[in-house]
Amino acid sequence: MAINPSDAAAAYRAHATPVPGTLNAPAAGAEPPGSSFLDMVREGVQETVKANKAAEQLSIDAIAGRADLTDVVTAISHAENTLRTVVRVRDRMINAYQQVLRMPI
């Protein structure tokens, strides 16, 4: 999967937080909620957990005869896709960290 460098730079710019004490840093507490990279990752993980819980509940309902099989398959597929996305983001973050560690000083 190829990543366009300008898209990566735009994504970084959109989620970058300035270092406190620098000229471009906002005043303490001025950052709007949900704008940091940590918030983005946290929301992704929470979405994954919710999707997995919904899939589990639908599976239980299907066993009891209260849910349609199509809904169960759709929920499980959605849960699998969200989990796969979180794992890919984690792998890319680990890869980026390892590349930083390999940089010469």
C-alpha positions as CSV (number, residue, x, y, z in Angstrom):
1,M,0.0,0.0,0.0
2,A,1.6,3.3,-1.2
3,I,1.2,6.4,0.9
4,N,1.4,9.8,-0.8
5,P,3.9,11.9,1.1
6,S,1.7,15.0,0.9
7,D,-1.2,13.1,2.4
8,A,1.0,11.9,5.2
9,A,2.3,15.5,5.8
10,A,-1.3,16.8,5.8
11,A,-2.4,14.2,8.3
12,Y,0.6,14.9,10.6
13,R,-0.1,18.7,10.4
14,A,-3.8,18.1,11.3
15,H,-2.9,16.0,14.4
16,A,0.4,17.5,15.5
17,T,0.6,19.2,18.8
18,P,3.2,21.8,19.4
19,V,5.8,21.3,22.1
20,P,5.0,23.4,25.2
21,G,7.3,26.4,25.7
22,T,7.9,27.0,21.9
23,L,6.7,29.9,19.9
24,N,3.9,28.1,18.2
25,A,2.6,26.4,21.3
26,P,-0.9,27.4,22.4
27,A,-1.7,28.5,25.9
28,A,-2.2,25.8,28.5
29,G,-5.6,24.2,28.1
30,A,-6.2,25.9,24.7
31,E,-6.2,22.7,22.7
32,P,-9.7,21.6,21.7
33,P,-10.7,18.2,22.9
34,G,-10.3,15.4,20.4
35,S,-7.5,17.1,18.4
36,S,-4.5,15.1,19.5
37,F,-3.1,11.9,18.1
38,L,-3.7,10.2,21.4
39,D,-7.4,11.1,21.2
40,M,-7.6,9.7,17.7
41,V,-6.1,6.4,18.7
42,R,-8.3,6.3,21.8
43,E,-11.4,6.8,19.7
44,G,-10.3,4.0,17.3
45,V,-9.7,1.6,20.2
46,Q,-13.1,2.5,21.8
47,E,-14.8,1.9,18.4
48,T,-13.2,-1.5,18.1
49,V,-14.3,-2.5,21.6
50,K,-17.9,-1.3,20.9
51,A,-18.0,-3.2,17.6
52,N,-16.7,-6.4,19.2
53,K,-19.2,-6.2,22.1
54,A,-22.0,-5.6,19.6
55,A,-20.9,-8.6,17.5
56,E,-20.7,-10.8,20.6
57,Q,-24.2,-9.7,21.8
58,L,-25.7,-10.4,18.3
59,S,-24.0,-13.8,18.3
60,I,-25.6,-14.6,21.7
61,D,-29.0,-13.4,20.4
62,A,-28.6,-15.6,17.3
63,I,-27.9,-18.6,19.4
64,A,-31.1,-17.8,21.4
65,G,-33.0,-17.4,18.1
66,R,-33.6,-13.6,18.6
67,A,-31.3,-12.3,15.8
68,D,-31.0,-12.7,12.1
69,L,-27.9,-14.5,10.7
70,T,-27.3,-11.7,8.2
71,D,-27.0,-9.1,11.1
72,V,-24.6,-11.4,12.9
73,V,-22.4,-11.8,9.9
74,T,-22.4,-8.0,9.2
75,A,-21.6,-7.2,12.9
76,I,-18.8,-9.7,13.0
77,S,-17.4,-8.4,9.7
78,H,-17.5,-4.8,11.0
79,A,-15.8,-5.9,14.3
80,E,-13.1,-7.7,12.3
81,N,-12.4,-4.7,10.1
82,T,-12.1,-2.3,13.0
83,L,-9.8,-4.6,14.8
84,R,-7.7,-5.1,11.7
85,T,-7.4,-1.3,11.3
86,V,-6.3,-0.8,14.9
87,V,-3.7,-3.6,14.5
88,R,-2.4,-1.9,11.3
89,V,-2.1,1.4,13.0
90,R,-0.3,-0.2,15.9
91,D,2.1,-2.0,13.6
92,R,2.9,1.2,11.7
93,M,3.5,3.1,14.9
94,I,5.9,0.4,16.1
95,N,7.6,0.5,12.7
96,A,8.0,4.2,12.9
97,Y,9.4,4.0,16.4
98,Q,11.9,1.4,15.4
99,Q,13.0,3.6,12.4
100,V,13.6,6.5,14.8
101,L,15.6,4.3,17.1
102,R,17.8,3.2,14.1
103,M,18.6,6.9,13.1
104,P,22.2,7.9,13.7
105,I,22.7,10.6,16.2
